[in-house]
């Protein structure tokens, strides 16, 4: 059994374990969701407040959040497949 297979092995049959990449993507998506919630409710953008408007750091943060959403789509298809 490969190391990757061991990492995905779960004690509950039919349930996939989440990898570190899955958790990072999930965390970034939650941060992005909270950011958009604050933008919509209060017109406050925490990423812009932290890193500055149109700065490289804020653009990197937005790109990472967007990529995490794309990765989550891929991860969801993996989790939907039977073992």
Backbone as XML, in Angstrom:
<?xml version="1.0"?>
<chain id="A" units="angstrom">
  <residue number="1" name="UNK">
    <atom name="N" x="0.855" y="-1.186" z="0.000"/>
    <atom name="CA" x="0.000" y="0.000" z="0.000"/>
    <atom name="C" x="0.893" y="1.239" z="0.000"/>
  </residue>
  <residue number="2" name="UNK">
    <atom name="N" x="0.671" y="2.149" z="-0.917"/>
    <atom name="CA" x="1.473" y="3.358" z="-1.033"/>
    <atom name="C" x="1.181" y="4.306" z="0.117"/>
  </residue>
  <residue number="3" name="UNK">
    <atom name="N" x="2.131" y="5.182" z="0.398"/>
    <atom name="CA" x="1.979" y="6.142" z="1.490"/>
    <atom name="C" x="0.738" y="7.005" z="1.296"/>
  </residue>
  <residue number="4" name="UNK">
    <atom name="N" x="0.474" y="7.389" z="0.057"/>
    <atom name="CA" x="-0.710" y="8.206" z="-0.218"/>
    <atom name="C" x="-1.984" y="7.429" z="0.117"/>
  </residue>
  <residue number="5" name="UNK">
    <atom name="N" x="-1.999" y="6.135" z="-0.176"/>
    <atom name="CA" x="-3.162" y="5.313" z="0.142"/>
    <atom name="C" x="-3.346" y="5.189" z="1.651"/>
  </residue>
  <residue number="6" name="UNK">
    <atom name="N" x="-2.239" y="5.098" z="2.375"/>
    <atom name="CA" x="-2.317" y="5.007" z="3.833"/>
    <atom name="C" x="-2.900" y="6.295" z="4.396"/>
  </residue>
  <residue number="7" name="UNK">
    <atom name="N" x="-2.499" y="7.446" z="3.829"/>
    <atom name="CA" x="-3.013" y="8.731" z="4.306"/>
    <atom name="C" x="-4.509" y="8.847" z="4.068"/>
  </residue>
  <residue number="8" name="UNK">
    <atom name="N" x="-5.025" y="8.193" z="3.044"/>
    <atom name="CA" x="-6.445" y="8.276" z="2.732"/>
    <atom name="C" x="-7.253" y="7.177" z="3.409"/>
  </residue>
  <residue number="9" name="UNK">
    <atom name="N" x="-6.579" y="6.230" z="4.060"/>
    <atom name="CA" x="-7.289" y="5.137" z="4.704"/>
    <atom name="C" x="-8.052" y="5.672" z="5.906"/>
  </residue>
  <residue number="10" name="UNK">
    <atom name="N" x="-9.249" y="5.222" z="6.062"/>
    <atom name="CA" x="-10.104" y="5.671" z="7.145"/>
    <atom name="C" x="-10.587" y="4.456" z="7.925"/>
  </residue>
  <residue number="11" name="UNK">
    <atom name="N" x="-10.880" y="4.663" z="9.199"/>
    <atom name="CA" x="-11.380" y="3.546" z="9.994"/>
    <atom name="C" x="-12.852" y="3.280" z="9.713"/>
  </residue>
  <residue number="12" name="UNK">
    <atom name="N" x="-13.524" y="4.233" z="9.096"/>
    <atom name="CA" x="-14.925" y="4.059" z="8.732"/>
    <atom name="C" x="-14.997" y="3.687" z="7.255"/>
  </residue>
  <residue number="13" name="UNK">
    <atom name="N" x="-15.505" y="2.498" z="6.945"/>
    <atom name="CA" x="-15.575" y="2.096" z="5.533"/>
    <atom name="C" x="-16.426" y="3.068" z="4.712"/>
  </residue>
  <residue number="14" name="UNK">
    <atom name="N" x="-15.937" y="3.389" z="3.515"/>
    <atom name="CA" x="-16.693" y="4.258" z="2.617"/>
    <atom name="C" x="-16.484" y="5.738" z="2.859"/>
  </residue>
  <residue number="15" name="UNK">
    <atom name="N" x="-15.633" y="6.105" z="3.825"/>
    <atom name="CA" x="-15.389" y="7.512" z="4.142"/>
    <atom name="C" x="-13.933" y="7.824" z="3.838"/>
  </residue>
  <residue number="16" name="UNK">
    <atom name="N" x="-13.683" y="8.882" z="3.075"/>
    <atom name="CA" x="-12.335" y="9.291" z="2.722"/>
    <atom name="C" x="-11.798" y="10.241" z="3.785"/>
  </residue>
  <residue number="17" name="UNK">
    <atom name="N" x="-10.525" y="10.100" z="4.113"/>
    <atom name="CA" x="-9.871" y="11.049" z="5.010"/>
    <atom name="C" x="-9.452" y="12.269" z="4.197"/>
  </residue>
  <residue number="18" name="UNK">
    <atom name="N" x="-9.474" y="13.438" z="4.822"/>
    <atom name="CA" x="-9.070" y="14.663" z="4.133"/>
    <atom name="C" x="-7.559" y="14.837" z="4.260"/>
  </residue>
  <residue number="19" name="UNK">
    <atom name="N" x="-6.925" y="15.256" z="3.169"/>
    <atom name="CA" x="-5.489" y="15.498" z="3.168"/>
    <atom name="C" x="-5.209" y="16.918" z="3.650"/>
  </residue>
  <residue number="20" name="UNK">
    <atom name="N" x="-3.938" y="17.213" z="3.822"/>
    <atom name="CA" x="-3.532" y="18.566" z="4.213"/>
    <atom name="C" x="-3.961" y="19.577" z="3.157"/>
  </residue>
  <residue number="21" name="UNK">
    <atom name="N" x="-3.805" y="19.221" z="1.887"/>
    <atom name="CA" x="-4.226" y="20.129" z="0.805"/>
    <atom name="C" x="-5.721" y="20.398" z="0.869"/>
  </residue>
  <residue number="22" name="UNK">
    <atom name="N" x="-6.503" y="19.369" z="1.214"/>
    <atom name="CA" x="-7.953" y="19.550" z="1.353"/>
    <atom name="C" x="-8.258" y="20.560" z="2.453"/>
  </residue>
  <residue number="23" name="UNK">
    <atom name="N" x="-7.569" y="20.442" z="3.580"/>
    <atom name="CA" x="-7.807" y="21.351" z="4.704"/>
    <atom name="C" x="-7.357" y="22.773" z="4.398"/>
  </residue>
  <residue number="24" name="UNK">
    <atom name="N" x="-6.232" y="22.915" z="3.700"/>
    <atom name="CA" x="-5.767" y="24.252" z="3.320"/>
    <atom name="C" x="-6.783" y="24.908" z="2.384"/>
  </residue>
  <residue number="25" name="UNK">
    <atom name="N" x="-7.251" y="24.157" z="1.394"/>
    <atom name="CA" x="-8.246" y="24.685" z="0.460"/>
    <atom name="C" x="-9.528" y="25.063" z="1.195"/>
  </residue>
  <residue number="26" name="UNK">
    <atom name="N" x="-9.969" y="24.207" z="2.107"/>
    <atom name="CA" x="-11.184" y="24.492" z="2.878"/>
    <atom name="C" x="-11.008" y="25.763" z="3.704"/>
  </residue>
  <residue number="27" name="UNK">
    <atom name="N" x="-9.868" y="25.898" z="4.366"/>
    <atom name="CA" x="-9.607" y="27.077" z="5.195"/>
    <atom name="C" x="-9.587" y="28.349" z="4.354"/>
  </residue>
  <residue number="28" name="UNK">
    <atom name="N" x="-8.923" y="28.298" z="3.200"/>
    <atom name="CA" x="-8.887" y="29.479" z="2.331"/>
    <atom name="C" x="-10.274" y="29.822" z="1.798"/>
  </residue>
  <residue number="29" name="UNK">
    <atom name="N" x="-11.087" y="28.811" z="1.522"/>
    <atom name="CA" x="-12.450" y="29.076" z="1.052"/>
    <atom name="C" x="-13.294" y="29.716" z="2.160"/>
  </residue>
  <residue number="30" name="UNK">
    <atom name="N" x="-13.103" y="29.294" z="3.388"/>
    <atom name="CA" x="-13.829" y="29.912" z="4.504"/>
    <atom name="C" x="-13.397" y="31.370" z="4.662"/>
  </residue>
  <residue number="31" name="UNK">
    <atom name="N" x="-12.093" y="31.621" z="4.575"/>
    <atom name="CA" x="-11.595" y="33.002" z="4.652"/>
    <atom name="C" x="-12.196" y="33.841" z="3.522"/>
  </residue>
  <residue number="32" name="UNK">
    <atom name="N" x="-12.219" y="33.289" z="2.314"/>
    <atom name="CA" x="-12.818" y="34.009" z="1.184"/>
    <atom name="C" x="-14.299" y="34.261" z="1.375"/>
  </residue>
  <residue number="33" name="UNK">
    <atom name="N" x="-15.004" y="33.266" z="1.905"/>
    <atom name="CA" x="-16.438" y="33.434" z="2.157"/>
    <atom name="C" x="-16.713" y="34.500" z="3.215"/>
  </residue>
  <residue number="34" name="UNK">
    <atom name="N" x="-15.921" y="34.479" z="4.279"/>
    <atom name="CA" x="-16.077" y="35.513" z="5.312"/>
    <atom name="C" x="-15.730" y="36.892" z="4.757"/>
  </residue>
  <residue number="35" name="UNK">
    <atom name="N" x="-14.706" y="36.949" z="3.927"/>
    <atom name="CA" x="-14.326" y="38.217" z="3.302"/>
    <atom name="C" x="-15.473" y="38.774" z="2.472"/>
  </residue>
  <residue number="36" name="UNK">
    <atom name="N" x="-16.074" y="37.926" z="1.609"/>
    <atom name="CA" x="-17.184" y="38.401" z="0.788"/>
    <atom name="C" x="-18.413" y="38.742" z="1.628"/>
  </residue>
  <residue number="37" name="UNK">
    <atom name="N" x="-18.612" y="38.017" z="2.718"/>
    <atom name="CA" x="-19.720" y="38.354" z="3.618"/>
    <atom name="C" x="-19.550" y="39.736" z="4.220"/>
  </residue>
  <residue number="38" name="UNK">
    <atom name="N" x="-18.322" y="40.046" z="4.637"/>
    <atom name="CA" x="-18.052" y="41.375" z="5.193"/>
    <atom name="C" x="-18.145" y="42.459" z="4.134"/>
  </residue>
  <residue number="39" name="UNK">
    <atom name="N" x="-17.719" y="42.154" z="2.921"/>
    <atom name="CA" x="-17.844" y="43.125" z="1.824"/>
    <atom name="C" x="-19.319" y="43.413" z="1.551"/>
  </residue>
  <residue number="40" name="UNK">
    <atom name="N" x="-20.124" y="42.368" z="1.496"/>
    <atom name="CA" x="-21.547" y="42.548" z="1.211"/>
    <atom name="C" x="-22.309" y="43.220" z="2.332"/>
  </residue>
  <residue number="41" name="UNK">
    <atom name="N" x="-22.004" y="42.854" z="3.570"/>
    <atom name="CA" x="-22.771" y="43.383" z="4.701"/>
    <atom name="C" x="-22.317" y="44.776" z="5.139"/>
  </residue>
  <residue number="42" name="UNK">
    <atom name="N" x="-21.000" y="45.008" z="5.114"/>
    <atom name="CA" x="-20.481" y="46.252" z="5.690"/>
    <atom name="C" x="-19.581" y="47.054" z="4.751"/>
  </residue>
  <residue number="43" name="UNK">
    <atom name="N" x="-19.449" y="46.617" z="3.506"/>
    <atom name="CA" x="-18.531" y="47.254" z="2.554"/>
    <atom name="C" x="-17.114" y="47.346" z="3.119"/>
  </residue>
  <residue number="44" name="UNK">
    <atom name="N" x="-16.712" y="46.311" z="3.859"/>
    <atom name="CA" x="-15.377" y="46.250" z="4.450"/>
    <atom name="C" x="-14.658" y="45.027" z="3.888"/>
  </residue>
  <residue number="45" name="UNK">
    <atom name="N" x="-13.505" y="45.246" z="3.292"/>
    <atom name="CA" x="-12.705" y="44.173" z="2.712"/>
    <atom name="C" x="-11.468" y="43.953" z="3.587"/>
  </residue>
  <residue number="46" name="UNK">
    <atom name="N" x="-11.475" y="42.905" z="4.427"/>
    <atom name="CA" x="-10.339" y="42.683" z="5.327"/>
    <atom name="C" x="-9.016" y="42.424" z="4.596"/>
  </residue>
  <residue number="47" name="UNK">
    <atom name="N" x="-9.051" y="41.773" z="3.454"/>
    <atom name="CA" x="-7.808" y="41.505" z="2.726"/>
    <atom name="C" x="-7.195" y="42.806" z="2.237"/>
  </residue>
  <residue number="48" name="UNK">
    <atom name="N" x="-8.014" y="43.687" z="1.719"/>
    <atom name="CA" x="-7.529" y="44.997" z="1.288"/>
    <atom name="C" x="-7.042" y="45.799" z="2.490"/>
  </residue>
  <residue number="49" name="UNK">
    <atom name="N" x="-7.754" y="45.702" z="3.615"/>
    <atom name="CA" x="-7.345" y="46.429" z="4.815"/>
    <atom name="C" x="-5.993" y="45.931" z="5.329"/>
  </residue>
  <residue number="50" name="UNK">
    <atom name="N" x="-5.757" y="44.624" z="5.216"/>
    <atom name="CA" x="-4.494" y="44.058" z="5.700"/>
    <atom name="C" x="-3.321" y="44.327" z="4.760"/>
  </residue>
  <residue number="51" name="UNK">
    <atom name="N" x="-3.544" y="44.140" z="3.473"/>
    <atom name="CA" x="-2.438" y="44.166" z="2.518"/>
    <atom name="C" x="-2.400" y="45.400" z="1.624"/>
  </residue>
  <residue number="52" name="UNK">
    <atom name="N" x="-3.441" y="46.200" z="1.634"/>
    <atom name="CA" x="-3.485" y="47.381" z="0.783"/>
    <atom name="C" x="-4.232" y="47.095" z="-0.509"/>
  </residue>
  <residue number="53" name="UNK">
    <atom name="N" x="-4.837" y="48.135" z="-1.048"/>
    <atom name="CA" x="-5.630" y="47.984" z="-2.269"/>
    <atom name="C" x="-4.718" y="47.793" z="-3.467"/>
  </residue>
  <residue number="54" name="UNK">
    <atom name="N" x="-4.987" y="46.776" z="-4.268"/>
    <atom name="CA" x="-4.250" y="46.448" z="-5.486"/>
    <atom name="C" x="-2.770" y="46.151" z="-5.239"/>
  </residue>
  <residue number="55" name="UNK">
    <atom name="N" x="-2.428" y="45.720" z="-4.017"/>
    <atom name="CA" x="-1.038" y="45.349" z="-3.754"/>
    <atom name="C" x="-0.789" y="43.928" z="-4.246"/>
  </residue>
  <residue number="56" name="UNK">
    <atom name="N" x="0.469" y="43.587" z="-4.379"/>
    <atom name="CA" x="0.832" y="42.233" z="-4.809"/>
    <atom name="C" x="0.324" y="41.215" z="-3.795"/>
  </residue>
  <residue number="57" name="UNK">
    <atom name="N" x="0.460" y="41.516" z="-2.500"/>
    <atom name="CA" x="0.034" y="40.579" z="-1.458"/>
    <atom name="C" x="-1.475" y="40.328" z="-1.508"/>
  </residue>
  <residue number="58" name="UNK">
    <atom name="N" x="-2.261" y="41.367" z="-1.719"/>
    <atom name="CA" x="-3.712" y="41.168" z="-1.784"/>
    <atom name="C" x="-4.085" y="40.385" z="-3.043"/>
  </residue>
  <residue number="59" name="UNK">
    <atom name="N" x="-3.401" y="40.634" z="-4.143"/>
    <atom name="CA" x="-3.674" y="39.883" z="-5.372"/>
    <atom name="C" x="-3.313" y="38.418" z="-5.201"/>
  </residue>
  <residue number="60" name="UNK">
    <atom name="N" x="-2.192" y="38.143" z="-4.525"/>
    <atom name="CA" x="-1.795" y="36.760" z="-4.255"/>
    <atom name="C" x="-2.832" y="36.083" z="-3.374"/>
  </residue>
  <residue number="61" name="UNK">
    <atom name="N" x="-3.311" y="36.800" z="-2.352"/>
    <atom name="CA" x="-4.332" y="36.231" z="-1.467"/>
    <atom name="C" x="-5.594" y="35.882" z="-2.252"/>
  </residue>
  <residue number="62" name="UNK">
    <atom name="N" x="-6.038" y="36.775" z="-3.109"/>
    <atom name="CA" x="-7.239" y="36.509" z="-3.908"/>
    <atom name="C" x="-7.025" y="35.338" z="-4.864"/>
  </residue>
  <residue number="63" name="UNK">
    <atom name="N" x="-5.845" y="35.253" z="-5.471"/>
    <atom name="CA" x="-5.556" y="34.145" z="-6.388"/>
    <atom name="C" x="-5.533" y="32.823" z="-5.625"/>
  </residue>
  <residue number="64" name="UNK">
    <atom name="N" x="-4.907" y="32.797" z="-4.444"/>
    <atom name="CA" x="-4.877" y="31.569" z="-3.648"/>
    <atom name="C" x="-6.280" y="31.127" z="-3.235"/>
  </residue>
  <residue number="65" name="UNK">
    <atom name="N" x="-7.121" y="32.074" z="-2.880"/>
    <atom name="CA" x="-8.498" y="31.744" z="-2.511"/>
    <atom name="C" x="-9.250" y="31.202" z="-3.719"/>
  </residue>
  <residue number="66" name="UNK">
    <atom name="N" x="-9.048" y="31.816" z="-4.877"/>
    <atom name="CA" x="-9.691" y="31.319" z="-6.093"/>
    <atom name="C" x="-9.209" y="29.935" z="-6.476"/>
  </residue>
  <residue number="67" name="UNK">
    <atom name="N" x="-7.905" y="29.701" z="-6.384"/>
    <atom name="CA" x="-7.361" y="28.380" z="-6.701"/>
    <atom name="C" x="-7.851" y="27.321" z="-5.718"/>
  </residue>
  <residue number="68" name="UNK">
    <atom name="N" x="-8.035" y="27.720" z="-4.469"/>
    <atom name="CA" x="-8.543" y="26.756" z="-3.487"/>
    <atom name="C" x="-9.966" y="26.339" z="-3.829"/>
  </residue>
  <residue number="69" name="UNK">
    <atom name="N" x="-10.732" y="27.228" z="-4.402"/>
    <atom name="CA" x="-12.088" y="26.872" z="-4.822"/>
    <atom name="C" x="-12.067" y="25.880" z="-5.982"/>
  </residue>
  <residue number="70" name="UNK">
    <atom name="N" x="-11.150" y="26.091" z="-6.923"/>
    <atom name="CA" x="-11.009" y="25.155" z="-8.032"/>
    <atom name="C" x="-10.558" y="23.796" z="-7.504"/>
  </residue>
  <residue number="71" name="UNK">
    <atom name="N" x="-9.594" y="23.792" z="-6.582"/>
    <atom name="CA" x="-9.126" y="22.542" z="-5.995"/>
    <atom name="C" x="-10.259" y="21.842" z="-5.246"/>
  </residue>
  <residue number="72" name="UNK">
    <atom name="N" x="-11.093" y="22.613" z="-4.558"/>
    <atom name="CA" x="-12.204" y="22.017" z="-3.808"/>
    <atom name="C" x="-13.188" y="21.320" z="-4.741"/>
  </residue>
  <residue number="73" name="UNK">
    <atom name="N" x="-13.386" y="21.861" z="-5.934"/>
    <atom name="CA" x="-14.231" y="21.176" z="-6.911"/>
    <atom name="C" x="-13.632" y="19.814" z="-7.265"/>
  </residue>
  <residue number="74" name="UNK">
    <atom name="N" x="-12.326" y="19.786" z="-7.466"/>
    <atom name="CA" x="-11.634" y="18.530" z="-7.750"/>
    <atom name="C" x="-11.734" y="17.575" z="-6.556"/>
  </residue>
  <residue number="75" name="UNK">
    <atom name="N" x="-11.503" y="18.082" z="-5.361"/>
    <atom name="CA" x="-11.554" y="17.245" z="-4.152"/>
    <atom name="C" x="-12.959" y="16.701" z="-3.927"/>
  </residue>
  <residue number="76" name="UNK">
    <atom name="N" x="-13.968" y="17.481" z="-4.243"/>
    <atom name="CA" x="-15.348" y="17.022" z="-4.070"/>
    <atom name="C" x="-15.641" y="15.847" z="-4.997"/>
  </residue>
  <residue number="77" name="UNK">
    <atom name="N" x="-15.082" y="15.858" z="-6.196"/>
    <atom name="CA" x="-15.297" y="14.726" z="-7.084"/>
    <atom name="C" x="-14.585" y="13.482" z="-6.568"/>
  </residue>
  <residue number="78" name="UNK">
    <atom name="N" x="-13.414" y="13.660" z="-5.935"/>
    <atom name="CA" x="-12.705" y="12.531" z="-5.329"/>
    <atom name="C" x="-13.506" y="11.949" z="-4.170"/>
  </residue>
  <residue number="79" name="UNK">
    <atom name="N" x="-14.057" y="12.825" z="-3.351"/>
    <atom name="CA" x="-14.804" y="12.366" z="-2.174"/>
    <atom name="C" x="-16.122" y="11.726" z="-2.562"/>
  </residue>
  <residue number="80" name="UNK">
    <atom name="N" x="-16.671" y="12.106" z="-3.710"/>
    <atom name="CA" x="-17.958" y="11.554" z="-4.143"/>
    <atom name="C" x="-17.810" y="10.158" z="-4.723"/>
  </residue>
  <residue number="81" name="UNK">
    <atom name="N" x="-16.589" y="9.768" z="-5.087"/>
    <atom name="CA" x="-16.363" y="8.456" z="-5.681"/>
    <atom name="C" x="-16.302" y="7.395" z="-4.589"/>
  </residue>
  <residue number="82" name="UNK">
    <atom name="N" x="-16.874" y="6.227" z="-4.837"/>
    <atom name="CA" x="-16.779" y="5.145" z="-3.850"/>
    <atom name="C" x="-15.347" y="4.652" z="-3.754"/>
  </residue>
  <residue number="83" name="UNK">
    <atom name="N" x="-15.017" y="4.059" z="-2.610"/>
    <atom name="CA" x="-13.662" y="3.532" z="-2.395"/>
    <atom name="C" x="-13.320" y="2.438" z="-3.327"/>
  </residue>
</chain>
